[in-house]
Amino acid sequence: MEGGRRPHVKLTIRRGGGISGIVTRTELDTAALPDPVAEDLVGEVQRAGLQDLPAPHHEVRAPEGQRESPAPTAARQPDSQLYEIFVEGLGAAPFSARYTDESLPEQVRHLMELIDARPERTDSVEM
């Protein structure tokens, strides 16, 4: 922990598209994690480079409660999955990054796998 202060990031992954068209939401807040795990996750978020993406992948986050399907502007295959990752914390304004199966960087895929593996995460289906 830097300066005795616990790192904090809240991550939300929205997945939609594909054959079913169902939109799922996975959330993980580092406040629910043990300190070493929270620090590692913050490091993984920074290594994934989500905050460094150029437009159209990087946007300021929509207000809470606003619901729209993830819609990256990059060309995609008809059944490809769409991903939107919201990041709150890191000492910056909340932002999101959007991807398709085809445009998802390996570092971001790895970050999503880490989040999905945490028992502290919450999962839901958006209606």
MIDO-273534 format. One record per atom (N, C-alpha, C, CB): atom name; residue in one letter; residue number from 1; x negated, y negated, z. Coordinates in Angstrom, 1 decimal. Each point is the difference from the previous one (the first is absolute). Glycine has a CB too. Layout:
MIDO-273534
CA;A;NUM;X;Y;Z
...
***
This chain:
MIDO-273534
N;M;1;-0.8;1.2;0.0
CA;M;1;0.8;-1.2;0.0
C;M;1;-0.9;-1.2;0.0
CB;M;1;1.8;1.2;1.2
N;E;2;-1.5;-2.2;-2.1
CA;E;2;-0.7;-1.2;-0.1
C;E;2;0.4;-0.9;1.1
CB;E;2;-0.3;0.3;-2.5
N;G;3;-0.6;-0.9;3.3
CA;G;3;0.3;-0.9;1.0
C;G;3;1.0;0.5;1.0
CB;G;3;-0.5;-1.8;-1.6
N;G;4;0.6;3.1;1.9
CA;G;4;1.0;0.5;0.9
C;G;4;1.4;0.0;-0.5
CB;G;4;-1.6;-0.7;1.8
N;R;5;1.8;0.3;-3.0
CA;R;5;1.4;-0.1;-0.5
C;R;5;0.3;1.2;-1.0
CB;R;5;-0.1;-2.5;0.2
N;R;6;1.2;3.1;0.1
CA;R;6;0.4;1.2;-0.8
C;R;6;0.4;-0.4;-1.4
CB;R;6;0.7;1.2;2.2
N;P;7;-1.2;-0.6;-3.2
CA;P;7;0.5;-0.3;-1.4
C;P;7;1.5;0.4;-0.2
CB;P;7;-2.4;0.3;-0.8
N;H;8;3.1;-1.1;0.0
CA;H;8;1.4;0.2;-0.2
C;H;8;0.3;-0.1;-1.5
CB;H;8;0.5;-0.8;2.4
N;V;9;0.2;1.9;-2.9
CA;V;9;0.5;0.0;-1.3
C;V;9;1.3;0.8;0.0
CB;V;9;-2.4;-0.3;-1.1
N;K;10;3.4;-0.2;0.4
CA;K;10;1.2;0.8;-0.2
C;K;10;0.1;0.2;-1.5
CB;K;10;1.2;-1.0;2.0
N;L;11;-1.1;2.3;-2.4
CA;L;11;0.0;0.4;-1.4
C;L;11;1.4;0.7;-0.3
CB;L;11;-2.5;0.3;0.0
N;T;12;3.0;-0.7;-1.1
CA;T;12;1.3;0.6;-0.5
C;T;12;-0.3;0.5;-1.4
CB;T;12;1.5;-1.5;1.5
N;I;13;-1.2;2.7;-1.8
CA;I;13;-0.1;0.6;-1.3
C;I;13;1.4;0.3;-0.5
CB;I;13;-2.3;1.0;0.4
N;R;14;2.7;-1.6;-1.5
CA;R;14;1.2;0.4;-0.7
C;R;14;-0.3;0.7;-1.2
CB;R;14;1.2;-2.0;0.9
N;R;15;-0.5;3.2;-1.1
CA;R;15;-0.2;0.8;-1.2
C;R;15;1.4;0.2;-0.6
CB;R;15;-2.0;1.2;1.0
N;G;16;2.0;-1.4;-2.4
CA;G;16;1.2;0.1;-0.7
C;G;16;-0.2;0.5;-1.4
CB;G;16;1.0;-1.8;1.4
N;G;17;0.0;2.0;-2.1
CA;G;17;-0.1;0.4;-1.4
C;G;17;0.0;1.5;-0.1
CB;G;17;-1.3;-2.0;-0.5
N;G;18;0.5;2.5;-0.4
CA;G;18;0.0;1.5;-0.2
C;G;18;1.4;0.5;-0.5
CB;G;18;-1.8;0.2;1.8
N;I;19;1.9;1.1;-1.9
CA;I;19;1.2;0.6;-0.5
C;I;19;1.2;-0.4;0.9
CB;I;19;-1.3;1.9;-1.0
N;S;20;1.2;-1.8;2.3
CA;S;20;1.1;-0.3;0.9
C;S;20;0.4;-1.4;0.2
CB;S;20;-0.7;2.0;1.2
N;G;21;-0.3;-2.9;-1.4
CA;G;21;0.3;-1.5;0.2
C;G;21;0.2;-0.4;1.4
CB;G;21;1.0;0.1;-2.2
N;I;22;-1.2;0.8;3.2
CA;I;22;0.2;-0.3;1.4
C;I;22;-1.2;-0.9;0.5
CB;I;22;1.3;2.2;0.4
N;V;23;-1.0;-3.2;0.4
CA;V;23;-1.0;-0.8;0.6
C;V;23;-0.2;0.4;1.4
CB;V;23;0.6;-1.9;-1.6
N;T;24;-1.9;2.2;2.0
CA;T;24;-0.3;0.4;1.3
C;T;24;-0.9;-1.1;0.6
CB;T;24;0.2;2.5;-0.5
N;R;25;-0.2;-2.6;1.8
CA;R;25;-0.8;-1.0;0.7
C;R;25;-0.8;0.7;1.1
CB;R;25;1.7;-1.8;-0.5
N;T;26;-3.0;1.6;0.6
CA;T;26;-0.8;0.5;1.1
C;T;26;-0.7;-1.2;0.6
CB;T;26;-0.4;2.2;-1.2
N;E;27;0.5;-2.3;2.6
CA;E;27;-0.6;-1.1;0.7
C;E;27;-1.0;0.5;1.1
CB;E;27;2.1;-1.4;-0.5
N;L;28;-3.1;0.6;0.6
CA;L;28;-1.0;0.3;1.1
C;L;28;-0.5;-1.3;0.5
CB;L;28;-0.6;2.3;-1.0
N;D;29;0.6;-2.4;2.3
CA;D;29;-0.5;-1.2;0.7
C;D;29;-1.2;0.4;0.9
CB;D;29;2.3;-1.1;0.0
N;T;30;-3.4;0.4;-0.2
CA;T;30;-1.2;0.4;0.8
C;T;30;0.3;-0.1;1.5
CB;T;30;-1.5;-0.7;-1.9
N;A;31;2.5;-0.1;2.3
CA;A;31;0.3;-0.1;1.4
C;A;31;0.4;1.3;0.6
CB;A;31;0.8;-2.4;-0.4
N;A;32;-0.3;3.4;-0.4
CA;A;32;0.4;1.3;0.5
C;A;32;-1.2;1.0;0.0
CB;A;32;2.3;-0.5;-0.9
N;L;33;-3.5;0.1;0.5
CA;L;33;-1.1;0.9;-0.1
C;L;33;-1.0;-0.2;1.1
CB;L;33;0.3;0.0;-2.5
N;P;34;-1.1;1.0;2.8
CA;P;34;-1.1;-0.2;1.0
C;P;34;-1.0;-0.9;-0.7
CB;P;34;0.3;2.3;1.0
N;D;35;-1.0;-3.1;-0.1
CA;D;35;-0.9;-1.0;-0.5
C;D;35;-1.0;0.5;-1.1
CB;D;35;0.2;-1.0;2.2
N;P;36;-0.9;2.1;-2.0
CA;P;36;-1.0;0.4;-1.1
C;P;36;0.7;0.3;-1.3
CB;P;36;-1.4;1.0;1.7
N;V;37;2.6;-0.4;-1.7
CA;V;37;0.8;0.3;-1.2
C;V;37;0.5;-1.3;-0.6
CB;V;37;0.7;2.3;0.9
N;A;38;-0.3;-3.2;-0.1
CA;A;38;0.5;-1.3;-0.6
C;A;38;-1.2;-0.7;-0.7
CB;A;38;1.8;-0.2;1.9
N;E;39;-2.9;0.2;-1.2
CA;E;39;-1.2;-0.7;-0.6
C;E;39;-0.4;0.7;-1.4
CB;E;39;-0.8;-0.6;2.3
N;D;40;0.8;1.9;-2.3
CA;D;40;-0.3;0.7;-1.2
C;D;40;1.0;-0.3;-1.1
CB;D;40;-1.0;1.8;1.3
N;L;41;2.3;-1.9;-1.0
CA;L;41;1.0;-0.2;-1.0
C;L;41;-0.1;-1.5;-0.5
CB;L;41;1.5;1.6;1.1
N;V;42;-1.8;-2.5;-0.3
CA;V;42;-0.2;-1.4;-0.4
C;V;42;-1.2;0.0;-1.0
CB;V;42;0.9;-1.0;2.2
N;G;43;-2.0;1.7;-1.9
CA;G;43;-1.1;0.1;-0.9
C;G;43;0.4;0.6;-1.3
CB;G;43;-1.5;0.3;1.9
N;E;44;2.3;0.8;-1.9
CA;E;44;0.5;0.6;-1.3
C;E;44;0.8;-1.0;-0.8
CB;E;44;0.0;2.3;1.1
N;V;45;0.8;-3.1;-0.4
CA;V;45;0.8;-1.0;-0.7
C;V;45;-0.9;-1.0;-0.7
CB;V;45;1.9;0.2;1.6
N;Q;46;-2.9;-0.6;-0.9
CA;Q;46;-1.0;-1.0;-0.6
C;Q;46;-0.8;0.7;-1.2
CB;Q;46;-0.2;-1.2;2.3
N;R;47;-0.2;2.4;-2.1
CA;R;47;-0.7;0.7;-1.1
C;R;47;0.9;0.2;-1.2
CB;R;47;-1.4;1.1;1.7
N;A;48;2.7;-0.9;-1.5
CA;A;48;0.9;0.2;-1.1
C;A;48;0.1;-1.2;-0.9
CB;A;48;1.3;1.6;1.4
N;G;49;-1.6;-2.8;-0.8
CA;G;49;-0.1;-1.2;-0.8
C;G;49;1.4;-0.6;-0.4
CB;G;49;-2.2;0.8;-0.8
N;L;50;3.2;-0.4;1.5
CA;L;50;1.4;-0.5;-0.3
C;L;50;0.0;-1.5;-0.1
CB;L;50;1.0;2.1;1.1
N;Q;51;-1.7;-2.8;-0.2
CA;Q;51;0.1;-1.4;0.1
C;Q;51;-0.8;-0.7;-1.1
CB;Q;51;0.3;0.2;2.5
N;D;52;-1.1;0.5;-3.2
CA;D;52;-0.8;-0.5;-1.1
C;D;52;0.6;0.1;-1.4
CB;D;52;-2.0;0.4;1.5
N;L;53;3.1;0.2;-1.6
CA;L;53;0.6;0.3;-1.3
C;L;53;0.4;-1.2;-0.7
CB;L;53;0.8;2.2;0.8
N;P;54;-1.0;-2.3;-2.2
CA;P;54;0.5;-1.1;-0.7
C;P;54;1.5;0.2;-0.3
CB;P;54;-2.3;-0.4;-1.1
N;A;55;3.0;-0.7;0.7
CA;A;55;1.4;0.1;-0.5
C;A;55;0.0;0.9;-1.2
CB;A;55;0.6;-2.3;0.9
N;P;56;0.3;3.1;-1.2
CA;P;56;1.4;0.1;0.6
C;P;56;0.1;1.0;1.1
CB;P;56;0.9;-0.7;-2.2
N;H;57;-2.0;1.3;2.7
CA;H;57;0.1;1.0;1.0
C;H;57;0.1;-0.6;1.4
CB;H;57;-1.3;1.5;-1.4
N;H;58;0.9;-2.7;1.6
CA;H;58;-0.1;-0.6;1.3
C;H;58;1.1;-1.2;0.1
CB;H;58;-2.5;0.6;0.3
N;E;59;3.3;-0.5;0.7
CA;E;59;1.1;-1.0;0.2
C;E;59;0.1;-0.3;1.5
CB;E;59;1.2;0.8;-2.1
N;V;60;-0.6;-2.0;2.3
CA;V;60;0.4;-0.3;1.4
C;V;60;1.3;0.9;0.3
CB;V;60;-1.0;-2.4;-0.1
N;R;61;1.0;2.9;1.3
CA;R;61;1.1;0.9;0.3
C;R;61;1.4;-0.7;0.0
CB;R;61;-1.7;1.3;1.4
N;A;62;2.7;-0.6;-1.9
CA;A;62;1.4;-0.5;0.1
C;A;62;0.4;0.0;1.4
CB;A;62;0.5;0.9;-2.3
N;P;63;0.5;-1.7;2.7
CA;P;63;0.5;-0.1;1.3
C;P;63;0.6;1.4;0.5
CB;P;63;0.5;-2.4;-0.3
N;E;64;-0.7;2.7;1.5
CA;E;64;0.5;1.3;0.6
C;E;64;1.5;0.1;-0.3
CB;E;64;-1.7;0.0;1.8
N;G;65;2.1;1.2;-2.2
CA;G;65;1.4;0.3;-0.3
C;G;65;0.3;-0.2;-1.4
CB;G;65;0.5;-0.8;2.2
N;Q;66;-1.3;0.2;-3.0
CA;Q;66;0.2;-0.1;-1.5
C;Q;66;-0.3;1.3;-0.6
CB;Q;66;-0.4;-2.5;0.0
N;R;67;1.3;3.1;-0.7
CA;R;67;-0.3;1.4;-0.5
C;R;67;0.1;-0.1;-1.5
CB;R;67;0.9;1.1;2.0
N;E;68;-2.0;-0.7;-2.6
CA;E;68;0.0;0.2;-1.5
C;E;68;-1.0;1.2;-0.2
CB;E;68;0.5;-2.5;-0.5
N;S;69;-0.3;3.2;-0.6
CA;S;69;-0.8;1.2;-0.3
C;S;69;-1.4;-0.5;-0.4
CB;S;69;1.9;1.3;-0.7
N;P;70;-3.0;-0.6;1.1
CA;P;70;-1.3;-0.4;-0.4
C;P;70;0.0;-0.1;-1.5
CB;P;70;-1.1;1.1;2.0
N;A;71;0.5;-2.1;-2.6
CA;A;71;0.0;-0.2;-1.4
C;A;71;-1.3;-0.6;-0.6
CB;A;71;2.5;-0.3;0.1
N;P;72;-3.5;1.1;-0.1
CA;P;72;-1.3;-0.5;-0.6
C;P;72;0.3;-0.4;-1.4
CB;P;72;-1.4;1.4;1.5
N;T;73;0.6;-2.4;-2.0
CA;T;73;0.2;-0.4;-1.4
C;T;73;-0.8;0.8;-1.0
CB;T;73;0.4;-2.3;0.9
N;A;74;-1.3;3.1;-0.4
CA;A;74;-0.8;0.9;-0.9
C;A;74;0.9;1.0;-0.6
CB;A;74;-2.1;-0.4;1.4
N;A;75;1.7;0.8;-2.7
CA;A;75;0.8;1.0;-0.7
C;A;75;-0.1;1.3;0.8
CB;A;75;-0.5;-1.1;-2.2
N;R;76;1.6;1.9;2.2
CA;R;76;0.0;1.2;0.7
C;R;76;0.7;1.1;-0.8
CB;R;76;0.0;-1.3;2.2
N;Q;77;-0.2;2.5;-1.7
CA;Q;77;0.7;1.2;-0.7
C;Q;77;1.4;0.0;0.6
CB;Q;77;-2.2;1.3;-0.3
N;P;78;3.2;-0.7;-0.5
CA;P;78;1.4;0.0;0.5
C;P;78;0.2;0.6;1.3
CB;P;78;0.6;0.2;-2.4
N;D;79;-1.3;0.9;2.8
CA;D;79;0.3;0.6;1.3
C;D;79;-1.1;-0.3;1.1
CB;D;79;1.1;1.8;-1.3
N;S;80;-1.9;-2.8;1.0
CA;S;80;-1.1;-0.3;1.0
C;S;80;0.6;-0.6;1.2
CB;S;80;-1.6;-0.3;-1.9
N;Q;81;0.8;0.5;3.0
CA;Q;81;0.4;-0.5;1.3
C;Q;81;-0.5;-1.5;0.1
CB;Q;81;-0.2;2.3;1.1
N;L;82;0.9;-3.1;-0.4
CA;L;82;-0.4;-1.4;0.2
C;L;82;-0.3;-0.2;1.5
CB;L;82;1.4;-0.8;-1.9
N;Y;83;-2.4;0.1;2.2
CA;Y;83;-0.5;-0.2;1.3
C;Y;83;-0.1;-1.5;0.3
CB;Y;83;-1.2;2.2;0.0
N;E;84;1.6;-2.6;1.2
CA;E;84;-0.2;-1.4;0.4
C;E;84;-0.5;0.1;1.5
CB;E;84;1.9;-1.0;-1.6
N;I;85;-3.0;0.3;1.8
CA;I;85;-0.6;0.1;1.4
C;I;85;0.1;-1.4;0.5
CB;I;85;-1.5;1.9;-0.6
N;F;86;2.2;-2.1;1.8
CA;F;86;0.1;-1.3;0.7
C;F;86;-1.0;0.0;1.1
CB;F;86;2.4;-0.2;-0.6
N;V;87;-3.2;-0.8;0.7
CA;V;87;-1.0;-0.2;1.1
C;V;87;0.3;-1.2;0.8
CB;V;87;-1.7;1.2;-1.5
N;E;88;1.8;-1.0;2.8
CA;E;88;0.2;-1.1;0.9
C;E;88;-1.2;0.1;1.0
CB;E;88;2.6;-0.1;-0.2
N;G;89;-3.3;-1.0;0.4
CA;G;89;-1.1;0.0;0.9
C;G;89;-1.3;-0.4;-0.8
CB;G;89;1.1;1.7;1.4
N;L;90;-2.2;-1.3;-0.9
CA;L;90;-1.3;-0.3;-0.6
C;L;90;-0.3;-1.5;0.0
CB;L;90;0.2;2.0;-1.5
N;G;91;0.5;-2.8;2.3
CA;G;91;-0.2;-1.4;0.1
C;G;91;0.4;-0.8;-1.2
CB;G;91;-1.8;0.5;1.5
N;A;92;2.7;0.1;-2.3
CA;A;92;0.5;-0.7;-1.2
C;A;92;1.5;0.1;-0.1
CB;A;92;-2.1;0.6;-1.2
N;A;93;2.7;-1.4;0.3
CA;A;93;1.4;0.1;-0.2
C;A;93;0.4;1.4;-0.5
CB;A;93;0.1;-2.5;-0.5
N;P;94;1.1;3.0;0.8
CA;P;94;0.4;1.3;-0.5
C;P;94;0.0;0.0;-1.5
CB;P;94;1.4;0.4;2.1
N;F;95;-1.8;0.7;-2.7
CA;F;95;0.0;0.2;-1.4
C;F;95;0.3;1.4;-0.4
CB;F;95;-1.7;-1.9;-0.2
N;S;96;1.9;2.1;-1.1
CA;S;96;0.3;1.3;-0.5
C;S;96;-0.9;0.3;-1.2
CB;S;96;2.4;0.0;0.9
N;A;97;-2.6;1.3;-1.2
CA;A;97;-0.7;0.4;-1.2
C;A;97;0.9;1.1;-0.6
CB;A;97;-2.3;-0.6;0.9
N;R;98;2.4;0.6;-2.3
CA;R;98;0.9;0.9;-0.7
C;R;98;-0.8;0.8;-1.0
CB;R;98;1.9;-1.5;0.3
N;Y;99;-1.5;2.8;-0.4
CA;Y;99;-0.7;0.9;-0.9
C;Y;99;1.0;1.0;-0.6
CB;Y;99;-2.1;-0.2;1.4
N;T;100;1.6;0.9;-2.4
CA;T;100;0.7;1.1;-0.6
C;T;100;-1.0;1.2;0.3
CB;T;100;1.3;-1.3;-1.8
N;D;101;-0.8;2.5;1.5
CA;D;101;-0.9;1.2;0.1
C;D;101;-1.3;-0.3;-0.8
CB;D;101;2.0;1.6;0.3
N;E;102;-1.8;-2.2;-1.5
CA;E;102;-1.1;-0.2;-0.9
C;E;102;-1.0;-1.1;0.4
CB;E;102;1.5;0.8;-1.8
N;S;103;-1.0;-1.7;2.6
CA;S;103;-0.9;-1.2;0.4
C;S;103;-0.5;0.1;1.4
CB;S;103;1.3;-1.3;-1.6
N;L;104;-0.9;2.4;2.4
CA;L;104;-0.3;0.1;1.4
C;L;104;-1.5;0.3;0.2
CB;L;104;2.4;0.7;0.5
N;P;105;-3.2;-1.7;0.0
CA;P;105;-1.4;0.3;0.3
C;P;105;-0.2;1.1;1.0
CB;P;105;-0.5;-2.4;-0.6
N;E;106;-0.6;3.1;0.5
CA;E;106;-0.3;1.1;0.9
C;E;106;-0.1;-0.5;1.4
CB;E;106;-1.2;1.1;-1.9
N;Q;107;0.6;-2.2;2.2
CA;Q;107;-0.1;-0.5;1.4
C;Q;107;1.4;-0.3;0.6
CB;Q;107;-2.2;-1.0;-0.6
N;V;108;3.1;0.6;-0.2
CA;V;108;1.4;-0.3;0.5
C;V;108;0.7;1.3;0.2
CB;V;108;0.1;-2.2;-1.2
N;R;109;-0.3;3.2;0.3
CA;R;109;0.6;1.3;0.1
C;R;109;-0.5;0.6;1.3
CB;R;109;0.1;0.3;-2.5
N;H;110;-1.4;-0.4;2.8
CA;H;110;-0.6;0.5;1.2
C;H;110;0.7;-0.6;1.3
CB;H;110;-2.2;0.4;-1.3
N;L;111;2.3;-1.7;1.2
CA;L;111;0.7;-0.8;1.1
C;L;111;1.4;0.6;0.2
CB;L;111;-1.4;-2.1;-0.5
N;M;112;2.1;2.3;-0.5
CA;M;112;1.4;0.5;0.1
C;M;112;0.0;1.4;0.6
CB;M;112;0.7;-1.4;-2.0
N;E;113;-1.7;2.2;1.7
CA;E;113;-0.1;1.4;0.5
C;E;113;-0.2;-0.1;1.5
CB;E;113;-0.9;0.9;-2.2
N;L;114;0.0;-1.8;2.6
CA;L;114;-0.3;-0.2;1.5
C;L;114;1.3;-0.4;0.7
CB;L;114;-2.4;-0.7;-0.5
N;I;115;3.1;-0.3;0.0
CA;I;115;1.2;-0.4;0.6
C;I;115;1.1;1.1;0.1
CB;I;115;-0.4;-2.3;-0.9
N;D;116;0.5;3.0;-0.2
CA;D;116;1.0;1.2;0.0
C;D;116;-0.4;1.1;1.0
CB;D;116;0.4;-0.5;-2.4
N;A;117;-1.7;0.6;2.8
CA;A;117;-0.4;1.0;0.9
C;A;117;0.1;-0.4;1.5
CB;A;117;-1.6;0.7;-1.8
N;R;118;1.9;-1.9;2.0
CA;R;118;0.2;-0.5;1.4
C;R;118;1.3;0.4;0.6
CB;R;118;-1.6;-1.9;-0.5
N;P;119;1.7;2.6;1.6
CA;P;119;1.3;0.3;0.6
C;P;119;0.7;-1.3;0.6
CB;P;119;-0.9;2.3;0.6
N;E;120;0.2;-3.4;-0.5
CA;E;120;0.7;-1.2;0.6
C;E;120;0.8;-0.7;-1.1
CB;E;120;-1.9;-0.2;1.6
N;R;121;1.7;0.6;-2.9
CA;R;121;0.7;-0.7;-1.0
C;R;121;1.5;0.2;0.1
CB;R;121;-2.0;0.3;-1.5
N;T;122;2.8;-1.2;0.8
CA;T;122;1.4;0.2;-0.1
C;T;122;0.4;0.2;-1.5
CB;T;122;0.4;-1.3;2.2
N;D;123;0.5;2.2;-2.5
CA;D;123;0.4;0.2;-1.4
C;D;123;1.5;-0.2;-0.1
CB;D;123;-1.9;1.6;-0.4
N;S;124;2.4;-2.2;-0.7
CA;S;124;1.4;-0.2;-0.2
C;S;124;0.3;0.0;-1.5
CB;S;124;0.2;-1.3;2.2
N;V;125;1.0;1.5;-2.5
CA;V;125;0.5;-0.1;-1.4
C;V;125;0.9;-1.3;-0.1
CB;V;125;-0.1;2.6;-0.4
N;E;126;-0.2;-3.4;-0.6
CA;E;126;0.7;-1.2;-0.2
C;E;126;1.3;0.3;-0.8
CB;E;126;-2.1;-1.4;0.1
N;M;127;3.2;0.9;0.3
CA;M;127;1.3;0.2;-0.7
C;M;127;0.3;-1.2;-0.8
CB;M;127;0.8;1.5;1.8
***
